Every structure is written in structure tokens, then in C-alpha cells.
Amino acid sequence: MSKAVLFLADGMADEPMSELGGMTPLEYAKTPNMDKIAELGASGTFLSLPGDCPTSSDAANLSVLGYDLANSYPGRGPIEAASRNISLGKDDIAFRCNLIEEERGILKDYSAGQIKNEAAEKLIGILNRTLGSEKIIFHSGVSYRNILVLRGSEFSEKIVFAKPDSSQGEKISDLLPTAADDSLESKYTAETLRELIGKSKNILSNLQAHENNSGKANSIWPWSPGRKPKLEPFSQKYPGVKAAVISAVDVIFGIAVCTGMDVIKVPGATGFIDTNYEGKASAAINAIKDHDFVYLHVEAIDEC
């Protein structure tokens, strides 16, 4: 059986910029190694987000791996929950929960200034103690990327939400979650989320006023909900293929966990521009020795 490394430079395409003479950052950049690969190999295009799929890394990476999003997409929250070993029951709804910076009613920064892990973990702990209950549970993740679980049959994943990194500069009041249908569960869930966003702003803003180390995080933003994923195992989808995943972020590790691929974590891999690039490359070279397929994911470009 032949072997393969799939190197996924997340978000690399970007958009044309006037500062670069109408070119995208990728068109402008010097890329001799990628140019050589293109020269010696074959190039093509494909649609990574077919139909009405969300423009989100979870959907795109599942699509790249060959999964039918129309029938298998579970939402980002439960995928990242799987990476954190958060067990979801049949009545649990998991949301991705960003720590954000809000300013004068505007969503200023989806990442709260790329908040450090230690600071984020502290704030999520405070929110869990002040807003959490048997029904509402906050889980810390990596930097601004955290998890909110709503537990109970009174909640629904049928929510209209705004993706925070696509909504910077917009009014919070225009972005607040709403019910996606007329069910009592959907309406109650949207109401609960709006209430949690408002209360988190009061709690985190007070922390900012009294502590110097609370950073820019002054609110939460729950989005992309879903229930426990039911994804086809990778080894079943591609019989005989032993696969591994190398990344720095929960959404990719969550895909690996949900599909039964081996997870390889690299010390110093941060998901930002200060990540351990050499370490991830070395890990891929080592992993392909005893795997048939290695999925090497780099998040830093997408963050930029």
C-alpha cells in the first residue's frame, strides 16, 4: 500500500488586498518550496465546502477527508468536546464557546487578543463557578477556544448563530443567537445563551476592572452547537488505512477522535504563528513510518 502525507495549510487562500496591489497574501509571498512541489507534481481544485455548509474549519477539514457533510456534519461544539474527552449524553448540546473582546456594543476581537491558555483557563473556571450548574457546564480548551455544554431535554441544537471570527466589527445586538424553529426548546436555548452572554460580560468586565492579568476577554460567544457525533471510522471508510493526525487545535484533534485516527501532539504547537513548525514536520516524518496516512494541519495561517 502506498503512503501519503496530506499537508493542510488552513485558511491560506485569503482574499485580495489593496496594500498588496490587489494580490492575495499567498500570491504576494515568496513560496519556492511550494512552487517546486507544484512544478514536479500535479495541481487541481476541488470544492471543500459544498452546498450550504458553514464556512468553518470543522466542515472544511471533514470535507477534505472525504466525509459527506450533508449526512454527517455534527457541529463544531461536539467535535471539539470529543478532543477534550468530554462525554456527551443523549440530551447534551455542546457549543464552541469563544472568549471575545466586546467594545461599546461591538464584537471587536473573536480571540480576546489571542488570550493565553493559563488566563483563559482561569476565566473559564470563574464562569463555571458563577454561571455553571448541573445544566450549564463550561470546559476550558486552547486559548480563546472553549466549550459550553447545555444538559437537558429542554435544550435544542436548532439555533441561528453568528461565527465570531466572521463577525468582527459588527453590533453584538445584531449577532445574538436566535431560535431556528418555533419549538419551545429552541426558543429556550436561544434565551439561555443570550442570558449567559450578558451575565458573562458583567462578570468578566468586573474582573478587568479589578485585575491587571485578565487581558482583553470581557464576554463569551457560544456558537456551532450539536449533539454527540456519529462519524464513520476512518479505517472503515478507507479499509486497511492506518491514519494519524498532527495539529495544535481541538477541532482537528476532535475529528481524529471521532473517526478513530491516531492523535499526535507536538510540544510547542500553539495554533498560532509562534507554533513549533519544525517539530510538526519531524512528527509527520516519524509518523509516516508506521502509518499509511498522516494528516498534518497548520492553523497559524488561518489565525492571521
C-alpha positions as CSV (number, residue, x, y, z in Angstrom):
1,M,0.0,0.0,0.0
2,S,1.3,3.5,-0.9
3,K,1.7,6.1,1.8
4,A,0.6,9.7,1.9
5,V,1.0,12.9,3.9
6,L,-1.8,15.5,3.5
7,F,-0.5,18.9,4.4
8,L,-3.4,21.2,5.2
9,A,-2.5,24.9,5.3
10,D,-5.8,26.1,6.9
11,G,-7.0,29.5,5.5
12,M,-4.1,30.0,3.2
13,A,-6.1,31.3,0.2
14,D,-7.2,34.5,1.9
15,E,-8.6,37.5,-0.1
16,P,-7.0,40.2,-2.4
17,M,-5.6,43.2,-0.5
18,S,-5.2,46.7,-1.8
19,E,-2.0,47.0,0.2
20,L,-0.5,44.2,-1.9
21,G,-1.6,45.6,-5.3
22,G,-4.7,43.6,-5.4
23,M,-2.9,40.3,-4.8
24,T,-3.7,37.8,-2.0
25,P,-1.0,37.3,0.7
26,L,-0.3,33.9,-0.9
27,E,0.1,35.4,-4.4
28,Y,2.5,38.0,-2.9
29,A,4.5,35.7,-0.8
30,K,7.8,34.0,-1.8
31,T,7.0,30.3,-1.9
32,P,9.9,28.5,-3.5
33,N,9.3,25.1,-1.9
34,M,5.6,25.0,-2.7
35,D,6.5,26.3,-6.3
36,K,8.8,23.3,-6.7
37,I,6.2,20.8,-5.5
38,A,3.7,22.3,-8.0
39,E,6.3,22.1,-10.7
40,L,7.2,18.5,-10.1
41,G,3.6,17.3,-9.3
42,A,0.1,17.8,-10.4
43,S,-2.3,20.6,-9.4
44,G,-6.0,20.9,-9.3
45,T,-9.0,22.4,-7.5
46,F,-11.9,21.0,-5.6
47,L,-14.8,22.4,-3.6
48,S,-14.2,21.9,0.1
49,L,-17.5,23.4,1.3
50,P,-20.3,22.0,-0.9
51,G,-23.9,23.1,-0.7
52,D,-25.0,25.2,2.3
53,C,-22.2,24.1,4.6
54,P,-20.8,26.6,7.1
55,T,-17.5,28.3,6.2
56,S,-15.8,26.7,9.2
57,S,-12.6,24.6,9.7
58,D,-14.5,21.7,11.1
59,A,-16.7,21.4,8.0
60,A,-13.9,22.0,5.5
61,N,-11.5,19.5,7.1
62,L,-14.1,16.8,7.3
63,S,-14.8,17.5,3.6
64,V,-11.1,17.2,2.7
65,L,-11.1,13.8,4.4
66,G,-14.0,12.7,2.3
67,Y,-16.9,12.9,4.7
68,D,-20.4,13.6,3.4
69,L,-21.3,16.8,5.3
70,A,-25.0,16.7,4.3
71,N,-25.4,13.5,6.3
72,S,-22.6,13.5,8.9
73,Y,-21.8,17.1,9.9
74,P,-22.4,17.3,13.7
75,G,-21.4,20.9,14.5
76,R,-18.2,22.3,15.8
77,G,-19.0,22.2,19.5
78,P,-19.3,18.4,19.8
79,I,-16.2,17.8,17.7
80,E,-14.1,19.9,20.0
81,A,-15.8,18.4,23.0
82,A,-14.5,15.0,21.8
83,S,-11.0,16.3,21.7
84,R,-11.3,17.4,25.3
85,N,-12.6,13.9,26.3
86,I,-16.0,15.5,27.3
87,S,-18.6,12.7,27.4
88,L,-21.9,13.9,25.9
89,G,-25.2,12.3,26.9
90,K,-28.2,12.0,24.7
91,D,-29.7,15.2,26.0
92,D,-26.4,17.2,25.9
93,I,-25.8,20.1,23.5
94,A,-22.1,21.2,23.0
95,F,-21.2,24.6,21.8
96,R,-17.9,26.0,20.8
97,C,-17.5,29.0,23.3
98,N,-15.1,31.8,22.4
99,L,-13.7,34.2,24.9
100,I,-14.1,37.5,23.0
101,E,-13.5,41.2,23.4
102,E,-16.5,43.4,23.2
103,E,-16.2,47.2,23.0
104,R,-19.2,49.7,23.1
105,G,-21.5,47.0,21.8
106,I,-19.2,45.9,19.0
107,L,-17.6,42.5,18.6
108,K,-14.0,43.8,18.5
109,D,-11.9,40.6,18.7
110,Y,-13.1,37.0,18.3
111,S,-10.0,35.7,20.2
112,A,-9.7,38.3,23.1
113,G,-6.3,39.2,21.8
114,Q,-5.2,35.6,21.3
115,I,-5.6,35.1,25.1
116,K,-3.0,32.8,26.7
117,N,-4.1,29.3,27.8
118,E,-3.4,30.0,31.5
119,A,-5.5,33.2,31.5
120,A,-8.3,31.5,29.5
121,E,-8.4,28.5,31.8
122,K,-8.7,30.8,34.9
123,L,-11.6,32.8,33.3
124,I,-13.5,29.7,32.3
125,G,-13.1,28.4,35.8
126,I,-14.6,31.6,37.2
127,L,-17.5,31.4,34.7
128,N,-18.2,27.8,35.7
129,R,-18.3,28.7,39.4
130,T,-20.5,31.8,38.9
131,L,-22.8,30.7,36.0
132,G,-22.4,27.0,35.9
133,S,-24.8,24.4,37.2
134,E,-25.9,20.8,36.6
135,K,-27.5,22.1,33.4
136,I,-24.8,24.6,32.3
137,I,-21.1,23.5,32.2
138,F,-18.1,25.4,30.9
139,H,-14.9,23.5,29.8
140,S,-11.6,25.1,29.1
141,G,-9.8,24.4,25.8
142,V,-6.9,26.1,24.0
143,S,-6.7,29.9,24.3
144,Y,-10.0,31.5,23.3
145,R,-11.4,28.2,22.1
146,N,-13.6,26.7,24.9
147,I,-16.7,24.5,25.3
148,L,-20.1,25.1,26.7
149,V,-22.4,22.2,27.4
150,L,-26.2,22.6,28.0
151,R,-27.6,19.4,29.6
152,G,-31.2,18.5,29.4
153,S,-34.1,17.7,27.2
154,E,-35.3,21.3,27.4
155,F,-32.4,22.4,25.2
156,S,-32.0,22.2,21.4
157,E,-29.2,22.5,18.9
158,K,-31.6,24.3,16.5
159,I,-30.1,27.7,16.9
160,V,-29.2,30.5,14.5
161,F,-25.7,31.7,15.5
162,A,-23.0,34.1,14.3
163,K,-19.5,32.8,13.7
164,P,-17.4,35.3,15.7
165,D,-14.3,35.4,13.5
166,S,-16.6,36.3,10.6
167,S,-18.4,39.0,12.6
168,Q,-15.7,41.3,13.9
169,G,-16.8,45.0,13.8
170,E,-20.5,44.2,13.9
171,K,-23.0,45.1,16.6
172,I,-23.4,42.4,19.3
173,S,-27.2,43.1,19.3
174,D,-27.4,42.1,15.7
175,L,-25.4,38.8,16.3
176,L,-27.1,37.4,19.3
177,P,-28.4,33.7,18.9
178,T,-32.0,33.2,18.0
179,A,-34.3,30.2,17.7
180,A,-34.0,28.3,14.3
181,D,-37.6,27.0,14.6
182,D,-40.8,27.5,16.6
183,S,-40.1,24.8,19.2
184,L,-40.1,25.7,22.9
185,E,-36.7,24.0,23.2
186,S,-35.1,26.1,20.5
187,K,-36.6,29.4,21.9
188,Y,-35.5,28.5,25.5
189,T,-32.0,27.6,24.3
190,A,-31.6,30.9,22.5
191,E,-32.9,32.8,25.6
192,T,-30.4,30.9,27.8
193,L,-27.5,31.7,25.5
194,R,-28.3,35.4,25.4
195,E,-28.6,35.5,29.1
196,L,-25.2,33.8,29.6
197,I,-23.6,36.2,27.2
198,G,-25.0,39.2,29.1
199,K,-24.0,37.8,32.5
200,S,-20.5,36.8,31.3
201,K,-19.9,40.4,30.2
202,N,-20.7,41.7,33.7
203,I,-18.5,39.1,35.4
204,L,-15.5,39.4,33.0
205,S,-15.7,43.2,32.8
206,N,-15.6,43.5,36.6
207,L,-12.5,41.2,36.6
208,Q,-10.9,43.5,34.0
209,A,-11.6,46.5,36.3
210,H,-10.0,44.9,39.3
211,E,-7.3,42.6,38.0
212,N,-4.4,43.5,35.7
213,N,-4.0,40.0,34.3
214,S,-7.5,39.4,32.9
215,G,-6.5,40.5,29.4
216,K,-9.0,41.6,26.8
217,A,-11.6,38.9,27.4
218,N,-14.8,40.5,28.6
219,S,-17.5,38.2,27.2
220,I,-18.3,34.8,25.8
221,W,-19.6,33.8,22.4
222,P,-21.3,30.3,22.1
223,W,-21.8,29.0,18.6
224,S,-22.0,25.9,16.3
225,P,-23.9,23.6,18.6
226,G,-24.5,19.9,18.2
227,R,-25.0,16.5,19.8
228,K,-22.6,13.6,20.2
229,P,-21.1,12.9,16.7
230,K,-21.7,9.7,14.8
231,L,-18.9,9.7,12.2
232,E,-17.9,6.7,10.2
233,P,-14.5,5.4,11.4
234,F,-11.7,6.4,9.0
235,S,-10.4,2.8,8.9
236,Q,-13.9,1.7,7.8
237,K,-14.3,4.4,5.3
238,Y,-10.8,3.5,3.8
239,P,-10.2,-0.1,4.7
240,G,-6.7,-1.1,5.7
241,V,-5.5,2.5,6.1
242,K,-3.9,3.4,9.4
243,A,-4.1,7.1,9.9
244,A,-2.7,9.8,12.2
245,V,-3.4,13.5,12.8
246,I,-0.9,16.2,13.7
247,S,-2.3,19.6,14.8
248,A,-2.5,22.1,17.6
249,V,-6.2,22.8,17.9
250,D,-9.1,20.8,19.3
251,V,-11.3,20.9,16.2
252,I,-8.8,18.8,14.2
253,F,-8.0,16.5,17.2
254,G,-11.7,16.1,17.7
255,I,-12.2,15.0,14.1
256,A,-9.4,12.4,14.7
257,V,-11.0,11.2,17.9
258,C,-14.5,10.9,16.3
259,T,-13.1,9.0,13.3
260,G,-10.6,6.8,15.2
261,M,-7.4,8.2,13.8
262,D,-4.3,8.4,16.0
263,V,-3.7,11.8,17.7
264,I,-0.1,13.1,17.7
265,K,0.5,16.2,19.8
266,V,3.7,18.1,19.4
267,P,5.3,20.1,22.2
268,G,5.2,23.8,21.4
269,A,2.4,23.5,18.8
270,T,0.2,26.5,19.7
271,G,-2.1,27.0,16.7
272,F,-0.7,30.5,16.1
273,I,2.3,32.0,14.3
274,D,4.7,31.1,17.2
275,T,3.9,27.3,16.7
276,N,6.6,24.7,16.5
277,Y,6.7,24.2,12.7
278,E,9.9,22.1,12.7
279,G,8.5,19.8,15.5
280,K,5.3,19.2,13.5
281,A,7.3,18.4,10.3
282,S,9.5,16.0,12.2
283,A,6.5,14.4,13.8
284,A,5.0,13.8,10.4
285,I,8.2,12.2,9.0
286,N,8.2,9.9,12.0
287,A,4.5,9.1,11.9
288,I,4.5,8.1,8.2
289,K,7.0,5.3,9.1
290,D,4.2,3.3,10.9
291,H,1.1,4.9,9.4
292,D,-0.3,4.8,5.9
293,F,-1.8,8.3,6.0
294,V,-0.7,11.4,8.0
295,Y,-2.9,14.5,8.2
296,L,-0.7,17.4,9.0
297,H,-2.7,20.5,9.9
298,V,-1.3,24.1,10.4
299,E,-3.7,26.6,11.9
300,A,-1.4,29.7,12.1
301,I,-2.3,30.9,8.6
302,D,-6.0,30.9,9.3
303,E,-5.5,32.9,12.5
304,C,-3.5,35.5,10.6
